[in-house]
């Protein structure tokens, strides 16, 4: 019989960081769509935030699986929208809808990680 996994603070920290990165990326994308920010010279910022969000989300999912946390199920649901998003036409309602589809996953995962700490 294998011993239960240690429940450290890693899932909570990574899930919180992933939620923060997702929120920053969503706010930046919304500002670009509303034409509050001109991204002709800084287009890379939105892409860098997406990579950070995806990486932090994957690390949080891995930590949640290793630590056997319920947050893993919520984070797993974010994989689909984050995988489809790069193939969705930018500056369309579909891009925004796919991006927002990941929001409940990050929020629920952060709440579960906080509760289980």
N, C-alpha and C positions, 0 to 999 in steps of 0.2 A: 504494500500500500504506500502511495506517495504522500509525503507530508503536504499540508495545505500551503499555498503560496503566501509569502509574506505580504501584508497589506501596508505598503509604505505610501508616502505622500506623492509619489511620482505621477500617478494617474490624475490626481487633482491638479497638480501644477501644470502638466502638459495639456489637460483638457481646458483649463482656464486660459492658457496661452493660445491654444487653437481658437477658442471662442473670441479672444481679443483680436487675433489676427483676422479672423473671418469678419468681425465687426468693422475693423479698420478698412478692409478691402471692400466691403459692401458700402461703407460711407464714401470711400473714394470713388467707387464706380457710380454711385448715385450722383455725386457732385459732377463727375464727368458727363453723365447723361443729361443733367440739368444745365450743362454748359457753364458751370461755375468755375471749373478748372479746365485750362487748355493743356492737353497732353501731347501736343505735337513734339515737344522736346523731352518729355518725361514719360512717354508711353511705358517704359520699362518698369515704372513704379507699380502700376496695377499688376503687371505680370509677376514682379518680385513678391508682392503681397499674396498673390495666388499660390505661388510656389511655397511660400512660408506657411500659409494656411494648410495646404495639402500635406506638407511635411510634418507640421505639428500635429495635424489630425491623425496621420498615420502613426506617428510616435505615441500619441495618446491612446490610440486603439491598441497598439502593441503592448503598452504598459498595462492597460485595462485587462487585456487577455491574460498576461503573465500574472497580474495580481488578482485575477478572477473577480473582476468588478462588473456590476450590471451596466456600467457606462459603456462597456464594450459593445453591447447590442445597439445602443443609440448611436455610437460613433460609426458602427458598421453601416448604418443607414445613410450616412453622409457620403459614403464611397461612390454611390451611383451618380448623384448630381455633380460631384466634383470630377468624376471621370468624363461625364458628358459635356460639361461646361466648355472645355477648350474647342469642342467641335460644334458648338452652337454659335450661330451668327451673332457677332457683336452689334451693339446699338439696336437691338430688337427687343420686343417684349418677351420673346422666348428666352433670351440670354438672362434677363432679369428674373424670370419665373424659375428657371433651372437653378440659378444662384440662390434664390430665396428658398428653394426646396431643401437646402441643406441646413437652414436656420434652426428648425425644430430639433434636429439631431444634435447640433452643438449645444443648444440651450438645455435640453434634457440631459445630455451627457454631463454637462457642467454641474447641473443640480444633483444628479446621482453621485457624481464623484465627491461633491461637497458633503452630501448626506452620509456617505459611507466612510468619510475620513475620521 
